Amino acid sequence: MSTQRPWLASYPRGVPASIDVDAYRSIAHVLESACERFHHRPAFSNMGKVLTYADIDRQSLAFASYLRNVLKLDKGGKGDGTMAAAARVKPGGETGVRIDDYAEKPVTLTATVRAPK
């Protein structure tokens, strides 16, 4: 165990201590790759509700479409992947989402990362 990185001791066997940061184009690409690779596996569980990676993939694509097409969220003006809503938030502004139900957080996070395509 490294004294500078004590959290490595808690990693399950087979989990690398470092990653190739150039292997993915974006956070969205990381999430999409995980959904594709592990589609049949459970991703999250809370209060008896289990979401598989396929569930997150399907639901987040639907929510991302809603954000883009109904709420008219699009890339902000900063070029950093932030989103702005037409006539609601100035380009380059920030959009926040608050969710109390834990089971919906992975879907919402994945959708908000995917929406500015």
C-alpha distances in whole Angstrom, upper triangle without the diagonal:
4,6,9,8,6,9,7,6,10,11,13,13,15,14,13,11,14,18,21,23,26,26,28,31,30,28,31,31,27,29,32,30,27,31,32,29,29,32,33,30,29,28,28,30,31,34,35,35,33,33,32,31,35,36,34,35,39,39,37,40,43,42,41,44,46,44,45,49,50,48,49,45,44,42,42,44,41,39,36,36,38,41,44,47,50,53,50,47,48,46,43,43,40,40,38,38,38,37,37,36,33,34,35,33,31,34,35,32,33,36,36,34,36,40,40,41
4,5,5,6,9,7,8,12,12,15,16,17,15,14,10,13,17,20,21,24,25,27,29,29,27,31,30,27,28,31,30,28,31,33,30,30,33,34,31,31,29,29,31,33,36,37,37,35,34,33,32,36,37,35,36,39,39,37,40,43,41,40,44,45,43,45,48,49,47,47,44,43,40,41,42,38,37,34,35,36,39,43,45,49,51,48,45,46,44,41,41,38,39,37,37,37,37,37,37,33,34,36,33,31,34,35,32,32,36,35,33,36,39,39,39
4,6,6,9,10,10,13,15,18,19,20,18,17,13,16,19,22,23,27,28,29,31,30,29,32,32,29,30,34,32,30,34,35,33,32,36,37,33,33,31,31,32,33,36,38,38,36,36,35,34,38,39,36,38,41,41,39,41,44,42,42,45,46,44,46,49,50,48,48,45,44,41,41,42,39,38,35,36,36,40,43,46,49,51,48,45,46,44,41,41,38,39,37,37,37,37,37,37,33,35,36,33,32,36,36,33,34,37,36,34,37,40,40,41
4,6,9,10,11,14,15,18,19,20,18,16,12,14,17,20,20,24,25,26,29,27,26,30,30,26,28,32,30,29,32,34,32,31,35,36,33,32,30,30,32,33,36,37,37,35,35,34,33,37,37,35,36,39,39,37,39,42,40,39,43,44,41,43,46,47,45,45,42,41,38,38,39,35,35,31,32,33,37,40,43,46,48,45,42,43,41,37,37,35,36,34,35,35,35,35,35,32,34,35,31,30,34,34,30,31,35,34,31,34,37,37,38
4,6,6,8,10,11,15,16,17,14,13,9,11,15,18,18,22,23,24,26,25,23,27,27,23,25,28,27,25,28,30,28,28,31,32,29,28,26,26,28,29,32,34,33,32,31,31,29,33,34,31,32,36,36,33,36,39,37,36,40,41,39,40,44,45,43,43,39,38,36,36,37,34,33,30,30,31,34,38,41,44,46,43,40,41,39,36,36,33,34,32,32,32,32,32,32,29,30,31,28,27,30,31,27,28,32,31,29,31,34,35,35
4,5,6,8,10,14,15,17,14,14,11,14,17,20,21,25,25,26,29,27,25,28,28,25,26,29,28,26,29,31,29,28,31,32,28,27,25,25,27,28,31,32,32,30,30,30,29,33,34,31,33,36,36,34,37,39,38,37,41,42,40,41,45,46,44,44,41,40,38,38,40,36,36,32,32,33,36,39,42,46,48,45,42,43,41,38,37,35,35,33,33,32,32,32,31,28,30,31,28,27,31,31,28,29,33,32,30,33,36,36,37
4,5,6,7,11,13,15,12,12,10,12,15,19,19,23,23,24,26,25,22,25,25,22,23,26,25,22,25,28,25,24,27,28,25,24,21,21,23,24,27,28,28,27,27,26,25,29,30,27,29,33,32,30,33,36,34,34,37,38,36,38,42,42,40,41,38,37,35,36,37,34,33,30,30,31,33,37,39,43,45,42,39,40,39,36,35,32,32,30,30,29,29,28,28,24,26,27,24,23,27,28,25,25,29,29,27,30,33,33,34
4,5,5,9,10,11,9,9,7,10,13,17,18,21,21,22,25,24,22,25,25,21,22,25,24,21,25,26,24,23,26,27,24,23,21,22,24,26,29,29,29,27,27,26,25,29,30,28,29,32,32,31,33,36,35,34,38,39,37,39,42,43,42,42,39,38,36,37,38,35,34,31,31,32,34,38,41,44,46,44,41,42,40,37,37,34,34,32,32,31,31,31,30,26,27,29,26,24,28,29,26,26,30,30,27,30,33,34,34
4,6,8,10,12,11,11,10,13,16,20,22,25,24,26,29,28,25,28,28,24,25,28,26,24,27,28,26,24,28,28,25,24,22,23,24,26,28,29,30,27,28,27,26,30,31,29,31,34,34,33,35,38,37,37,40,41,40,42,45,46,44,45,41,41,39,40,42,39,38,34,34,35,37,41,43,47,49,46,44,45,44,40,40,37,37,35,34,33,32,32,31,27,28,30,28,26,30,31,28,28,32,32,30,33,36,37,37
4,6,9,12,10,12,11,14,17,20,21,25,24,25,28,26,24,26,26,22,23,26,24,21,24,26,24,22,25,25,22,21,19,19,20,22,25,25,26,24,24,24,23,27,28,26,28,31,31,30,33,35,34,34,37,38,37,39,42,43,41,42,39,39,37,38,40,38,36,33,32,33,35,39,41,45,47,44,42,43,42,39,38,35,34,32,31,30,29,28,27,24,25,27,24,23,26,28,25,26,29,30,28,30,34,35,36
4,6,8,6,8,8,11,13,17,19,22,21,22,25,24,21,24,23,19,20,23,21,18,21,23,20,19,22,22,19,19,17,18,20,22,25,25,25,23,23,22,21,25,26,24,25,29,29,28,30,33,32,32,35,37,35,37,40,41,40,41,37,37,35,36,39,36,35,31,30,32,34,37,40,43,46,43,41,42,40,38,37,34,34,31,30,30,29,29,27,24,24,26,23,21,25,26,24,24,27,28,26,28,31,33,33
4,6,6,9,10,13,15,19,20,23,22,23,26,25,23,24,24,20,20,23,20,18,20,22,19,17,20,20,17,17,16,17,19,21,24,24,24,21,21,20,20,23,25,23,25,28,29,28,30,33,32,32,36,37,36,38,41,42,41,42,39,38,37,38,41,38,36,33,32,33,35,39,41,45,47,45,43,44,42,40,39,36,35,33,32,31,30,29,28,24,24,26,24,22,25,27,25,24,28,29,27,29,32,34,34
4,6,8,10,14,15,18,21,23,21,23,27,26,24,26,25,21,22,24,21,19,21,22,19,18,21,21,18,19,18,20,22,24,27,27,27,24,24,22,21,25,27,26,27,30,31,30,32,35,35,34,38,39,39,40,43,44,43,44,41,40,39,40,43,40,38,35,34,36,38,42,44,47,50,47,45,47,45,42,42,39,38,36,35,35,33,33,31,27,27,29,27,25,28,30,27,27,30,32,29,31,34,36,35
4,6,9,12,12,15,18,20,18,20,24,24,22,24,22,19,20,21,18,16,19,20,16,16,20,20,17,19,18,20,22,25,28,28,27,24,24,21,20,23,25,24,25,28,30,28,30,33,33,33,36,38,37,38,41,43,42,42,39,38,37,39,41,38,36,33,32,34,36,40,42,45,48,46,44,45,43,40,40,38,37,35,34,34,33,33,32,28,27,29,27,24,27,29,26,25,29,30,28,29,32,34,33
4,7,9,10,13,15,18,16,18,21,21,19,21,19,16,17,19,17,15,18,19,16,15,19,20,17,18,16,18,21,24,27,27,26,23,22,20,19,22,24,22,23,27,28,26,28,31,31,30,33,35,34,35,38,40,39,39,36,35,34,35,37,35,33,30,29,31,33,37,39,42,45,43,41,42,40,37,37,34,34,32,31,31,30,31,29,25,25,26,24,21,24,26,23,22,26,27,25,26,30,31,30
4,5,7,10,13,15,14,16,20,20,18,21,19,16,18,20,17,16,19,20,17,18,21,22,20,21,19,21,24,27,30,30,29,26,25,23,21,24,26,24,25,28,29,28,29,33,32,31,34,36,35,36,39,41,40,40,36,35,33,35,36,34,31,28,28,30,33,36,39,42,45,43,40,41,39,36,36,34,34,33,32,32,32,32,31,28,27,28,26,23,26,27,24,23,27,28,25,26,30,30,30
4,7,11,13,16,15,17,20,20,19,22,21,17,19,22,20,18,22,23,20,20,24,25,23,23,21,23,25,28,31,31,31,28,27,25,23,27,28,26,27,30,31,29,31,34,33,32,35,37,36,37,40,41,40,40,37,35,33,34,36,33,31,28,28,30,32,36,39,42,45,43,40,40,38,35,35,33,33,32,32,32,32,32,32,28,28,29,26,24,27,28,25,24,28,28,25,27,31,31,31
4,7,9,12,12,14,17,17,16,19,18,15,18,20,18,17,21,22,19,20,24,25,23,24,21,23,26,29,32,33,31,29,27,25,23,26,28,26,26,29,30,28,29,33,32,30,33,36,34,34,38,40,38,38,34,33,30,31,33,30,28,25,25,27,30,34,37,40,43,40,38,38,36,33,33,31,31,30,31,31,31,32,32,28,28,29,26,23,26,27,23,23,26,26,23,25,28,28,28
4,6,9,8,10,14,14,14,16,15,12,15,17,15,14,18,19,17,18,21,24,22,23,20,22,26,28,32,32,31,28,26,24,21,24,26,23,23,27,28,25,26,30,29,28,31,33,31,31,35,37,36,35,32,30,28,29,30,27,25,22,22,25,28,31,34,37,40,38,36,36,33,31,31,29,30,29,29,30,30,32,31,28,27,28,25,22,24,25,22,20,24,24,20,22,25,25,25
4,5,6,8,11,12,13,16,14,12,15,17,14,15,19,19,17,19,22,25,23,25,22,25,28,31,35,35,33,30,27,25,22,25,27,24,23,27,28,26,26,30,30,27,30,33,31,31,34,36,35,34,31,29,27,28,29,26,24,21,21,24,27,31,34,37,40,38,35,35,32,30,31,29,30,30,30,32,32,34,33,30,29,29,26,23,25,26,23,21,24,24,20,21,25,24,24
4,6,7,9,10,10,13,12,10,14,16,14,15,18,19,18,20,23,25,24,25,22,24,28,30,34,34,32,29,27,25,22,24,26,23,22,26,27,24,24,28,27,25,28,30,28,28,31,34,32,31,28,26,23,24,25,22,20,17,18,21,24,27,30,33,36,35,32,32,29,26,27,26,26,26,27,29,29,32,31,28,28,28,25,22,23,24,20,19,22,21,18,19,22,21,21
4,5,7,9,11,14,11,11,15,16,14,16,19,19,18,21,23,26,25,27,24,26,30,33,36,37,34,31,28,26,23,25,27,24,23,26,27,24,24,28,28,25,28,30,28,28,31,34,32,31,28,25,23,24,25,22,19,17,18,21,24,28,31,33,36,35,32,32,29,26,28,27,27,28,29,31,31,34,33,31,30,29,27,24,25,25,22,20,22,22,18,19,22,21,20
4,7,9,11,12,9,9,13,13,11,13,16,15,15,17,20,23,22,24,21,24,28,31,34,34,32,29,26,24,20,22,24,22,20,24,25,22,22,26,26,24,26,29,28,27,30,33,32,31,28,26,23,25,26,24,21,19,19,22,24,28,31,33,37,36,33,33,30,28,29,28,28,28,29,31,31,33,32,29,29,28,25,22,23,24,21,19,21,21,18,18,21,21,19
4,6,8,9,6,6,10,10,9,11,14,14,14,16,18,22,21,22,20,22,26,29,33,33,30,27,24,22,18,20,22,19,17,21,22,19,19,23,23,20,22,25,24,23,26,29,28,27,24,22,20,22,23,21,18,16,15,19,21,24,27,30,33,32,29,29,26,24,26,24,24,25,25,27,28,30,29,27,26,25,22,19,20,21,18,15,18,18,14,14,17,17,15
4,7,8,6,8,11,11,11,14,16,16,16,19,20,24,24,25,22,24,28,30,34,34,31,29,25,24,20,21,23,20,18,21,22,19,18,22,22,19,21,24,22,21,24,27,26,24,21,19,16,19,20,18,15,13,12,16,18,22,24,27,30,29,27,26,23,21,23,22,22,23,24,27,27,30,30,27,27,25,23,20,20,20,17,15,17,16,13,13,15,14,13
4,5,5,7,9,10,11,13,14,15,16,18,19,23,23,23,20,22,25,27,31,32,29,26,23,22,18,20,21,18,16,19,20,16,16,20,19,16,19,21,19,19,22,24,23,22,19,17,14,16,18,16,13,11,10,13,15,19,22,24,28,26,24,24,21,19,20,19,19,20,20,23,24,27,26,24,24,22,19,17,17,17,14,12,14,13,9,10,13,12,11
4,5,5,6,9,10,11,12,14,15,16,18,21,20,20,17,18,22,24,27,28,25,23,20,19,16,17,18,15,14,17,17,14,15,18,17,15,18,20,18,18,22,23,22,21,18,17,15,17,19,17,15,12,10,13,15,19,21,24,27,25,23,24,21,19,20,17,17,17,18,20,20,23,23,20,20,19,16,13,14,14,11,9,11,11,7,9,12,12,12
4,5,5,6,8,10,11,12,14,15,16,19,19,19,16,18,22,23,27,27,24,22,18,17,14,15,16,13,11,14,15,11,11,15,14,12,14,17,15,15,19,21,20,19,16,15,14,16,19,18,15,13,10,13,14,18,20,22,26,24,22,23,21,19,20,18,17,17,17,20,20,23,22,20,19,17,15,12,12,12,10,7,9,9,6,6,9,10,9
4,5,5,6,8,10,10,12,14,15,18,18,19,17,19,23,25,29,29,26,23,19,18,14,15,17,14,12,15,16,13,13,17,17,14,17,20,18,18,21,24,23,22,19,18,16,19,21,20,17,15,13,16,17,21,23,25,29,28,26,26,24,22,23,21,21,21,21,23,23,26,25,23,22,20,18,15,15,16,13,10,12,13,9,9,12,13,11
4,6,5,6,9,10,10,12,14,17,16,17,14,17,20,23,27,27,24,21,18,16,12,14,16,13,12,16,17,14,15,18,18,16,19,21,20,20,24,26,25,24,22,20,19,21,23,22,19,17,15,17,19,23,25,28,31,29,27,28,26,24,24,22,22,21,21,23,22,25,24,21,20,19,17,13,14,15,13,10,13,14,10,11,15,15,15
4,5,5,6,9,10,10,11,15,14,14,11,14,17,20,23,23,20,18,14,13,9,11,13,10,9,12,13,10,12,15,15,13,16,19,18,18,21,23,23,23,20,19,18,21,24,22,20,17,15,17,18,22,23,26,30,28,26,27,25,24,24,21,20,19,18,20,19,22,20,18,17,15,14,10,11,12,10,7,10,11,9,9,13,14,14
4,5,5,6,9,10,10,14,14,15,13,16,19,22,25,25,22,19,15,13,9,10,12,10,7,11,12,10,10,14,14,13,15,18,18,18,20,22,23,22,20,19,19,22,24,24,21,19,16,18,19,22,24,26,30,29,27,28,26,25,25,23,22,21,20,22,22,24,22,20,18,17,16,12,12,14,12,8,10,13,10,9,12,14,13
4,5,5,6,8,10,13,13,15,13,16,20,23,27,26,23,20,16,14,10,11,14,12,10,13,15,14,14,17,18,17,19,22,21,21,24,26,26,26,24,22,22,24,27,26,23,21,18,21,22,26,27,30,33,32,31,32,29,28,28,26,25,25,24,25,25,27,25,22,21,20,18,15,15,17,15,12,14,16,13,12,16,17,16
4,5,5,6,8,11,10,11,10,13,17,20,23,22,20,16,13,11,7,10,12,10,9,13,15,13,14,18,18,17,20,22,22,23,25,27,27,27,25,24,23,26,29,27,25,22,20,22,23,27,28,31,34,33,31,33,30,29,29,26,25,24,23,24,23,24,22,20,18,18,16,12,13,16,14,11,14,16,14,13,17,19,18
4,6,6,5,9,9,10,9,12,16,19,22,21,18,15,11,9,5,6,9,7,6,9,11,11,11,14,15,15,17,20,20,21,23,25,25,25,23,23,23,26,29,28,26,23,20,22,23,26,27,30,33,32,30,32,30,29,29,26,24,24,22,23,22,23,21,19,16,16,15,11,11,14,13,10,12,15,14,13,16,18,17
4,6,5,9,10,13,12,15,19,22,25,24,21,17,14,11,8,8,11,10,8,11,14,13,13,16,18,17,19,22,22,22,24,26,27,27,25,25,25,28,30,30,27,25,22,24,25,28,29,32,35,34,33,34,32,31,31,29,27,27,25,27,25,27,25,22,20,19,19,15,15,18,17,13,15,18,16,14,18,20,18
4,6,8,9,12,12,15,19,22,25,24,21,18,15,12,9,10,13,13,11,14,17,16,16,20,21,20,22,25,25,26,28,30,30,30,28,28,27,30,33,32,29,27,24,26,27,31,32,35,38,37,36,37,35,33,34,31,30,29,27,28,27,28,26,23,21,21,20,17,17,20,18,15,18,20,18,17,21,23,21
4,6,5,8,8,12,15,19,22,20,18,14,12,8,6,8,11,11,10,13,15,15,16,19,20,20,22,25,25,26,28,30,30,31,29,28,28,31,34,33,30,28,25,27,28,31,32,35,38,37,36,37,35,34,34,31,29,28,26,27,25,26,23,21,18,19,18,15,15,19,18,15,18,20,19,18,21,24,23
4,6,8,9,12,15,18,21,19,16,13,10,6,5,4,8,9,8,10,13,13,14,16,18,18,20,22,23,24,26,27,28,29,27,27,28,31,34,33,31,28,25,27,27,30,31,34,37,35,35,37,35,34,34,31,29,28,25,26,24,25,22,20,17,17,18,14,14,17,17,14,16,20,18,17,20,23,22
4,7,9,12,14,18,20,18,15,12,10,6,7,6,9,11,11,13,15,16,17,19,21,21,23,25,26,27,29,30,31,32,30,31,31,34,37,37,34,32,29,30,31,34,34,37,40,38,38,40,38,37,37,34,32,30,28,28,26,26,23,21,18,19,19,16,16,20,20,17,19,23,22,21,24,26,25
4,6,9,11,15,18,16,14,10,9,5,6,8,10,11,12,14,15,16,18,20,21,22,24,26,27,28,30,31,31,33,31,31,31,34,37,36,34,31,29,30,30,33,34,37,40,38,37,39,38,37,36,33,31,29,26,27,24,24,21,18,16,17,18,15,15,19,19,17,19,22,21,21,24,27,26
4,6,7,11,14,12,10,6,6,4,6,9,9,10,12,14,14,15,18,19,20,21,24,25,25,27,29,30,30,32,30,30,31,33,36,35,34,31,28,29,29,32,33,36,39,36,36,38,37,36,35,31,29,27,24,24,21,21,18,15,12,14,15,12,13,17,17,16,18,21,21,21,23,26,26
4,7,10,14,13,11,7,6,5,5,9,9,8,11,13,13,13,16,18,18,19,22,23,23,25,27,28,28,29,27,27,28,30,33,32,30,27,25,25,26,29,30,33,36,34,33,35,34,32,31,28,26,23,21,21,18,19,16,13,10,12,12,9,11,14,13,12,15,18,17,18,21,23,24
4,7,10,10,8,6,5,7,8,11,10,9,13,15,14,14,17,18,18,19,22,23,23,25,27,27,27,29,27,28,28,30,33,32,31,28,25,25,26,29,29,33,35,33,32,34,33,32,31,27,25,22,19,18,16,15,13,9,7,10,10,8,10,13,13,13,16,18,18,19,21,24,25
4,7,7,6,4,6,9,11,14,12,12,15,17,16,16,20,21,20,22,25,25,25,28,30,29,29,31,29,31,31,33,36,35,34,31,29,28,29,31,32,35,37,34,34,37,36,35,33,29,27,24,21,19,16,15,12,9,7,11,11,11,13,15,16,16,18,21,21,22,24,27,28
4,5,5,7,9,12,14,17,14,14,18,19,17,18,21,21,20,23,25,25,25,28,30,29,29,31,29,31,32,33,37,36,35,32,29,29,29,31,31,35,36,33,33,36,36,35,33,29,26,23,20,18,14,13,9,7,6,10,11,11,13,15,16,17,19,21,22,23,25,28,30
4,6,8,11,15,18,19,17,17,21,21,19,20,24,24,22,25,28,27,27,31,32,31,30,33,32,34,35,36,39,39,38,35,33,32,31,34,33,37,38,35,35,38,38,37,35,31,29,25,22,19,16,13,10,9,9,12,14,15,16,18,19,21,22,24,25,27,28,31,33
4,6,10,13,16,18,15,16,20,20,18,20,23,23,23,25,28,27,28,31,32,31,31,34,33,35,36,37,41,40,40,37,34,33,33,35,35,38,40,37,37,40,40,39,37,33,31,28,24,22,18,16,13,12,10,13,15,16,17,19,21,21,23,25,26,27,29,32,33
4,7,10,13,14,12,13,16,16,15,17,20,19,19,22,24,23,24,27,29,28,28,31,29,31,32,34,38,37,36,34,31,30,30,32,32,35,37,34,34,37,37,36,34,31,28,25,21,20,16,15,11,10,7,10,13,13,13,16,18,18,19,22,23,23,25,28,30
4,7,10,11,9,10,14,14,13,15,18,18,18,21,23,23,24,27,28,28,28,30,29,30,31,33,37,36,35,32,29,29,29,32,32,35,37,35,34,37,37,36,34,31,28,25,22,21,17,17,13,11,8,11,13,12,12,15,17,16,18,21,22,22,24,27,28
4,7,8,6,7,10,11,10,12,15,15,15,17,20,20,21,24,25,25,25,27,26,27,28,30,34,33,32,29,26,26,26,29,29,32,34,32,32,34,34,33,31,28,25,23,20,20,16,17,13,11,8,9,11,9,9,13,14,13,15,18,18,18,20,24,24
4,5,5,6,9,10,11,12,14,16,16,18,20,21,22,24,26,26,27,28,27,27,28,31,34,34,32,29,26,27,27,30,30,33,36,34,33,36,34,33,33,29,27,25,22,22,19,20,17,14,11,12,13,11,11,14,15,13,15,18,18,18,20,24,23
4,5,5,6,9,10,10,12,14,15,16,18,20,20,22,24,25,25,26,25,25,25,28,31,31,29,26,23,24,24,27,28,31,34,32,31,33,32,31,30,27,25,24,21,22,20,21,18,16,13,13,13,10,10,13,13,11,13,16,16,15,18,21,20
4,5,5,6,8,10,11,12,14,15,17,19,20,21,22,24,25,26,24,25,26,29,32,32,29,27,24,25,25,28,28,31,34,32,32,34,32,32,31,28,26,25,22,23,21,22,19,18,14,14,15,12,11,14,15,12,13,17,17,15,18,21,20
4,5,5,6,8,10,11,12,14,15,17,18,20,21,22,23,24,23,24,25,28,31,31,30,27,24,25,24,26,26,29,32,30,30,33,31,31,30,27,24,23,20,20,18,19,16,15,11,11,13,10,8,12,13,11,12,16,16,15,17,20,20
4,6,5,6,8,10,10,11,14,15,16,18,19,20,21,22,20,21,22,25,28,28,26,24,20,21,21,23,24,27,29,28,27,29,28,27,27,24,21,20,17,18,16,17,15,13,10,9,10,7,5,9,10,8,9,12,13,12,14,17,18
4,6,5,6,9,10,10,12,14,15,16,18,19,20,21,19,20,21,24,27,27,25,23,19,21,20,23,23,26,29,28,27,29,27,27,27,24,22,21,19,20,18,20,18,17,14,12,13,10,8,11,11,8,9,12,12,10,13,16,15
4,6,5,6,9,10,11,13,15,16,17,18,19,20,19,20,22,25,28,29,27,25,21,22,21,23,23,25,29,27,27,30,28,28,28,25,22,22,19,21,19,21,18,18,14,13,14,12,9,12,13,10,10,14,14,12,13,17,16
4,5,5,6,9,10,11,12,14,15,16,17,18,17,19,21,23,27,27,26,24,20,21,19,21,21,23,26,25,25,27,26,26,26,23,20,19,16,17,15,17,15,15,12,10,11,10,6,9,11,9,8,12,13,12,12,16,16
4,5,5,6,8,10,10,12,14,15,15,16,15,16,17,20,23,24,22,20,17,17,16,18,18,21,24,22,22,24,23,23,22,20,17,16,14,16,14,17,15,15,12,10,10,8,5,6,8,6,4,8,9,8,9,13,13
4,6,5,6,9,10,11,12,14,15,15,14,15,16,20,23,24,22,20,17,17,16,18,18,20,24,23,22,25,23,23,23,21,18,18,16,19,18,21,19,18,16,13,14,12,9,10,11,8,6,10,10,8,8,12,11
4,6,5,6,9,10,10,11,13,14,14,15,18,21,24,25,24,23,19,19,17,19,18,20,23,22,22,25,23,24,23,21,18,18,16,18,17,20,18,18,16,13,14,13,10,10,13,11,8,11,13,10,10,13,14
4,5,5,6,9,10,10,11,12,11,13,16,18,22,23,22,21,17,16,14,16,15,17,20,19,19,22,21,21,20,18,15,15,12,14,14,17,16,16,14,11,12,12,8,7,10,9,6,8,11,9,8,12,13
4,5,5,6,8,10,10,10,9,10,12,15,19,20,18,17,14,13,11,13,13,16,19,18,17,20,18,19,18,16,13,14,13,16,16,19,18,18,17,13,13,13,9,8,10,8,5,6,8,6,5,8,9
4,5,5,6,8,9,9,10,11,14,17,20,22,20,20,16,16,13,15,14,15,18,18,18,20,19,20,20,18,16,17,16,18,18,22,21,21,20,16,17,16,13,12,14,12,8,10,12,9,7,10,10
4,5,5,5,7,8,9,11,14,17,20,22,21,21,17,16,13,14,12,14,16,16,17,19,19,20,19,18,14,15,14,16,16,20,19,20,19,15,16,16,13,11,14,13,9,10,13,11,9,12,13
4,6,6,5,6,6,8,11,13,17,19,18,17,14,13,10,10,9,11,14,13,13,16,15,16,15,14,11,12,11,14,15,19,19,20,19,15,15,16,13,10,12,12,8,8,11,10,7,9,11
4,6,6,5,5,6,10,12,16,18,17,17,13,13,10,10,9,10,14,13,14,15,14,16,16,15,13,15,14,18,19,22,23,23,22,19,18,18,15,13,14,14,10,10,12,10,6,7,9
4,6,5,7,9,13,15,18,21,20,20,17,16,13,13,11,11,14,14,16,17,17,19,18,18,16,17,17,20,21,24,24,25,24,20,21,21,17,16,18,17,13,13,15,13,10,11,12
4,5,8,11,15,17,20,22,22,22,19,17,14,13,10,10,13,13,15,17,17,19,18,18,15,16,16,18,19,22,23,24,23,19,20,21,17,16,18,18,14,14,17,15,12,13,15
4,6,9,13,14,17,19,20,20,16,15,11,10,7,8,10,9,11,14,14,16,15,14,11,13,13,16,17,21,21,23,22,19,19,20,17,14,16,17,13,12,15,14,11,12,15
4,6,10,12,14,17,17,18,15,13,10,8,6,6,9,10,11,12,12,14,14,14,12,15,15,18,20,24,24,25,25,21,21,21,19,16,17,17,14,13,15,14,10,10,12
4,7,9,12,14,14,14,11,10,6,5,4,7,10,9,9,11,10,11,11,11,9,12,13,16,18,22,23,23,23,19,19,19,17,14,15,15,12,10,12,11,8,7,10
4,6,9,12,11,12,9,8,5,6,7,8,12,12,10,11,9,10,11,11,10,13,15,19,21,24,25,25,25,22,20,20,18,16,16,15,12,10,11,11,7,5,8
4,7,8,7,8,6,6,5,6,9,10,14,13,11,11,8,8,10,10,11,14,16,20,22,25,26,26,26,23,21,21,19,17,16,15,13,11,10,11,8,5,8
4,6,6,7,7,5,5,5,9,10,13,12,9,8,5,4,6,8,10,13,16,19,22,26,27,27,28,24,22,22,21,18,17,18,16,13,13,14,11,8,11
4,6,8,9,8,8,8,11,12,14,14,11,8,5,4,8,10,13,16,19,23,26,29,31,31,31,28,26,26,25,22,21,21,19,16,16,17,15,12,14
4,5,8,7,9,10,14,15,17,17,13,11,8,5,8,10,13,16,19,23,25,29,30,30,31,28,25,25,25,22,20,20,20,16,15,17,16,12,15
4,6,7,10,11,15,16,19,18,15,14,10,8,11,12,14,17,20,23,26,29,31,30,30,27,25,24,23,21,19,19,18,15,14,15,14,10,12
4,6,9,12,15,17,20,19,16,15,11,9,11,11,13,15,18,21,23,27,28,27,27,25,22,21,21,19,16,16,16,13,11,13,13,10,12
4,6,10,13,15,18,17,14,14,11,9,11,10,11,13,15,19,21,24,25,24,24,21,19,18,18,15,13,13,13,10,8,9,9,6,9
4,7,10,13,16,14,11,11,9,7,7,6,8,10,13,16,19,22,23,23,23,20,18,18,17,15,13,14,13,9,9,11,10,8,11
4,7,10,13,11,9,10,8,7,7,6,6,9,11,15,18,21,23,23,23,20,18,18,17,14,13,14,12,8,9,11,8,7,10
4,6,9,8,5,6,5,7,6,6,6,10,13,16,19,23,24,25,25,22,20,21,19,16,16,17,14,11,13,14,11,9,13
4,6,5,5,7,8,10,9,9,8,11,13,16,19,22,24,25,25,21,21,22,20,16,17,18,15,12,15,15,12,11,14
4,5,6,8,8,11,11,12,11,15,16,20,22,26,27,28,29,25,24,25,23,20,21,21,18,16,18,18,14,13,16
4,6,7,9,13,12,13,13,16,18,20,23,27,28,30,30,27,26,27,25,22,23,24,21,19,21,21,18,17,19
4,7,9,12,10,11,10,12,14,17,20,23,25,27,28,24,23,25,23,20,21,22,19,17,19,20,17,16,19
4,6,8,6,7,8,11,13,17,20,23,25,26,27,24,22,24,23,19,19,21,19,15,17,19,16,14,18
4,6,5,8,10,13,17,20,23,26,29,29,30,27,25,26,25,22,21,23,21,17,19,20,17,15,18
4,5,8,10,14,17,21,24,27,29,29,30,27,25,26,24,21,20,21,19,16,17,18,15,12,15
4,7,10,13,16,20,23,26,28,28,29,26,24,24,24,20,19,20,19,15,15,17,15,12,15
4,7,10,14,17,20,23,26,26,27,24,22,23,22,19,18,20,18,14,15,17,15,13,17
4,7,10,13,17,20,22,22,24,21,18,19,19,16,14,17,15,12,13,15,14,12,16
4,7,10,13,17,19,19,21,17,15,17,16,13,12,14,13,9,12,14,12,12,16
4,7,10,13,16,16,18,15,13,15,15,11,11,14,13,9,12,15,13,14,18
4,7,10,12,13,14,11,10,12,12,8,9,12,11,9,12,14,13,15,18
4,7,9,11,13,10,9,12,13,9,10,14,13,12,15,17,17,18,22
4,6,7,9,7,7,10,11,8,10,13,13,13,16,18,17,20,23
4,6,9,8,8,12,13,11,13,16,16,16,19,21,21,24,26
4,6,6,7,10,11,11,13,15,16,16,19,20,21,24,26
4,5,5,8,10,10,11,14,15,16,18,19,20,23,25
4,6,7,8,10,11,13,14,15,17,18,19,23,24
4,6,5,6,9,10,11,12,14,15,16,19,21
4,5,5,6,8,10,10,12,14,15,18,20
4,6,5,6,8,10,11,12,14,17,18
4,6,5,6,9,10,10,12,15,17
4,5,5,6,9,10,10,13,15
4,5,5,6,9,10,13,15
4,6,5,6,9,11,12
4,5,5,6,9,11
4,5,5,8,10
4,6,7,9
4,6,6
4,6
4
